[in-house]
Amino acid sequence: MADSEPRPKTRAKISPRLMAASILVALMIAFIAENTRRTKIRFIVPIVTAPVWIALFVATAVGVVAGVLMARHRRGAAGTHRVPPAE
């Protein structure tokens, strides 16, 4: 019977995406732990006090959103100027 034979042990493979995500999470945790000092932040009128990591996270998030919106706009603008294929 083939069922009674022991199966060879195989190592679970870790995907490169999982490895990269794990490294980024570890770096993010280290960054937060190192930047817990509170600082004053002034934007136009209000002055708020927040940890440095929150200020940097918000600035990064705003930059990412702006980049995504600009990329979408460029893709959309490029798509409107295409010449239709000749029949």
WOQUI-V432452 format. One record per backbone hydrogen bond with DSSP energy under -1.0 kcal/mol. CO is the residue of the C=O (numbers start at 0). NH is the residue of the N-H. If there is no record, write none. Layout:
BEGIN
((CO NH) (CO NH))
END
This chain:
BEGIN
((14 18) (15 19) (16 20) (17 21) (18 22) (19 23) (20 24) (21 25) (22 26) (23 27) (24 28) (25 29) (26 30) (27 31) (28 32) (29 33) (30 34) (34 52) (36 51) (38 49) (40 47) (42 44) (45 42) (47 40) (49 38) (50 54) (51 55) (52 56) (53 57) (54 58) (55 59) (56 60) (57 61) (58 62) (59 63) (60 64) (61 65) (62 66) (63 67) (64 68) (65 69) (66 70) (67 71) (68 72) (69 73) (70 74) (71 75) (72 76) (73 77) (74 78))
END
